[in-house]
Amino acid sequence: MAGRVADYDTIADQFDRRYRLYRYDGVRDTLATFLENGAARRLAVLEVGCGTGHWLREMASSAGVIAGVEPSFPMLSRARSEGPRRIS
C-alpha cells in the first residue's frame, strides 16, 4: 500500500501556515521541559528534517548551539532566511 507523499519543495512557502492554525502546545512544552535547566546553554541541538526552522527558532533562546538539516532546498532556504543563527 503506497503512503501519501508530500512534495515539500512545492509547499515550502505555505508550510508555516500550520503554526497559525494549530497550537502544538505538546511539542512546545516538551521542548521547553528538555531545555529548561541552565545546562541547556551548553547543549548543541540538531533537528533532522528541520523544515522551515520553526522549532529551531523556538529553541534559539534556550540552547547553546542549534543546527538543522533538511533535504528540501526551498524549506531549508526559508529556515536560513528566517532563522536566528546559521542553519545548514
C-alpha positions as CSV (number, residue, x, y, z in Angstrom):
1,M,0.0,0.0,0.0
2,A,1.5,3.3,-1.1
3,G,1.6,6.1,1.5
4,R,0.8,9.7,1.0
5,V,3.9,11.6,0.0
6,A,4.3,15.4,0.4
7,D,6.4,17.4,-2.1
8,Y,8.0,19.8,0.4
9,D,9.7,21.7,-2.4
10,T,6.3,22.9,-3.7
11,I,4.7,23.6,-0.3
12,A,7.6,25.4,1.4
13,D,6.1,28.9,1.0
14,Q,2.9,27.7,2.7
15,F,4.3,25.3,5.3
16,D,4.4,27.6,8.3
17,R,0.7,28.3,7.9
18,R,0.1,25.2,10.1
19,Y,1.6,27.0,13.1
20,R,-1.0,29.7,12.8
21,L,-3.8,27.2,12.6
22,Y,-2.7,24.8,15.3
23,R,-1.0,25.4,18.7
24,Y,1.3,22.4,19.0
25,D,1.4,23.0,22.8
26,G,2.6,19.5,23.4
27,V,5.6,19.9,21.2
28,R,6.4,23.3,22.6
29,D,6.0,22.1,26.2
30,T,8.3,19.1,25.6
31,L,11.0,21.3,24.1
32,A,10.7,23.7,27.0
33,T,11.0,20.9,29.5
34,F,14.0,19.5,27.7
35,L,15.8,22.8,27.6
36,E,14.6,24.4,30.8
37,N,17.6,23.9,33.1
38,G,20.7,26.1,32.9
39,A,22.7,23.2,31.3
40,A,20.8,23.7,28.1
41,R,23.0,26.7,27.3
42,R,25.8,24.2,26.8
43,L,23.8,21.9,24.6
44,A,24.1,21.6,20.8
45,V,20.7,20.8,19.3
46,L,20.4,19.2,15.8
47,E,17.0,19.0,14.3
48,V,16.9,16.4,11.4
49,G,14.2,17.4,8.9
50,C,14.0,21.0,10.3
51,G,11.7,22.2,7.5
52,T,11.4,25.9,7.6
53,G,13.2,26.1,11.0
54,H,10.1,26.8,13.1
55,W,11.2,24.7,16.1
56,L,14.8,25.8,15.8
57,R,13.6,29.4,16.3
58,E,11.6,28.2,19.3
59,M,14.7,26.7,20.8
60,A,17.1,29.5,19.9
61,S,17.0,31.4,23.2
62,S,17.4,28.2,25.3
63,A,20.1,26.1,23.6
64,G,23.7,27.0,23.2
65,V,24.0,26.0,19.5
66,I,21.3,25.0,17.2
67,A,21.5,23.4,13.8
68,G,19.1,21.9,11.3
69,V,19.4,19.7,8.2
70,E,16.7,19.5,5.6
71,P,16.6,17.7,2.2
72,S,14.2,20.2,0.6
73,F,16.1,23.1,-0.6
74,P,13.1,25.5,-0.6
75,M,12.3,24.6,3.0
76,L,16.0,25.0,4.0
77,S,16.2,28.3,2.3
78,R,13.2,29.6,4.4
79,A,14.9,28.2,7.5
80,R,18.1,30.1,6.7
81,S,16.4,33.3,5.9
82,E,14.2,33.4,9.0
83,G,16.5,31.5,11.4
84,P,18.2,33.2,14.3
85,R,21.6,31.5,13.5
86,R,23.2,29.6,10.7
87,I,21.1,26.6,9.7
88,S,22.6,24.2,7.2
